[in-house]
Amino acid sequence: MAKHLTLLLAAFMLFSCGKDKKNNDEEVLNEEKPALAFSTKNYYKKTSLPCEEYCPSVTINVPEAENVPVVADSINNKIFNTVRGIVYLGETPYEADNYEDLMASFLGSYEELKKEFPNDPMAGFEAKIDASVDYTSDKIINVKMNHYTFTGGAHGYGGERSLLFDAETGKSLSYEDIFTNVDSFRQFAEGKFREKFNIPAGKSINATGFLFENDKFVLPQNIFFKENGLLLFYNSYEISSYAEGQKELLLPYSEVNEYLKVK
């Protein structure tokens, strides 16, 4: 009798352990993974040289991805390297590893110039970056970056950048990643561009004053995902003179979905 009770007890314990393990495994599987999140990081630095009204400075406001390390690192590195490619003076971007070093390098360039040309006021020398997450879905993260730099001359240069990321991996997306066929979409976009800006069919794309290189329509360097459609955004100088400013073409999703890999 005792032997039977011992066997029953062992079987019960084995069953209970198996059930507990199954429940624990299910809890692990059902446990929610941390979601990617963004916070805003603000940086500011001004020259250490004496100044009065217009002190040369750098202002950088950028979103920082958090919670999912590999994905966040990919996004944050792309954002930083884009800023690094804007905030510099000279032939090539600075060899900076973080925003503090980048600002110090930019202002250091100004201070070297000021020492070399002490009587030149260099009024307005500055750099401004203001970036934010402009659009998100389960497939796409779109960061919009407004930028302005002035390092001397008649005027500064400003514009907008669109950074597109795969929401699951953090990988930067090219137009080949976004469109099923880039050439087909380009042809479609050209028709819509001609329609909006009254460029007659059969005429040169530059017939009304645009400055497309080699007289050939090209997609802009920046495309934004918006709630109501895909925005083709041409910065100043890209296809027209500085005086004419930026050019935009909004294409509703109902018209472009057939060209998109990501719906």
ZICORVEN-V547908 format. One line per field, one symbol per residue. phi: phi as a letter, one per 20 degrees, with the letter a starting at -180 (. if undefined). A space follows every 10 residues. Layout:
BEGIN
phi->???
END
This chain:
BEGIN
phi->.fffffffff ffffffffff fffffffffe ffffefcccd ddcbbcfefg bdedegbccc ccfcfbncgf ffffffffff ffffedeacp ecffeedbff ffffffffff ffffffcfee flfngabccc dbfebcbfdc cdedcebbcc coofaeccrc cdddcffedn ffdefffedf bfffffffff ffffffdlef fnegfefdof cffllcfcff fccdedfdqe decdfgnfcb fgfemfccbe dgffedgfee fde
END
